[in-house]
Amino acid sequence: MVYYQTEATVITIFWAMVLSLNHMSNSKIYLKLLIQYGANTLLYEKLGDICFSLRYVPTAGKLTVVILEAKNLKKMDVGGLSDPYVKIAIMQNGKRLKKKKTSIKKCTLNPYYNESFSFEVPFEQIQKICLVVTVVDYDRIGTSEPIGRCILGCMATGTELRHWSDMLASPRRPIAQWHTLKDPEETDEILKNMK
């Protein structure tokens, strides 16, 4: 895959591919896939990444989440920066059981946190919950907006499921991993379907 320097270049190439496919016969399916893939790819590239560690101690029923850092976050403020903080929620059957949040890091797209949060999660429940990690842009006036989110748990997929599985397979050991933030609206749909 080729990495392009600017967002404008990616958008120009993307639409050139869409237009060329549009003129070909029997290309409606490919066109739909390209638009869907291209829109998702552009969106994911713009939201940023977050690194955190997970540690579960089955005998104590304790889940520890350490929010380490985020990078390349989406610009949310007029000045081209953001004031990000991270919300962590434990959910089960579509209901939020517990929640915590980090401090706010002012005027940065690459915040460093190194903040630890512990949750009591009995061993019988660990397979039934999901962990929702949301990066939010703090606004003094109005509502704070979510930048992106990732959902971990036994019902997750991809790197999120792998991280969760690695944590369960290595009790008492912190497992750190980077995750690409996903669109909050898309993840809202996933959370609704977990009921």
ABEGO torsion letter per residue (X at the ends): XBBBABAAAAAAAAAAAAAAAAABBGAAAAAAAAAAAAAAAAAAAAAEBBBBBBBBBAAAGBBBBBBABBBGBBBABAAGBBBBBBBBBBBBGGBBABBBBBBBBBGBABBBAGBBBBBBBBAAAAAABBBBBBBBBBBABEBBBBABBBBBEAABBEAAAAAAAAAAABBGBBBBBBBBBBBAAAAAAAAAAAX
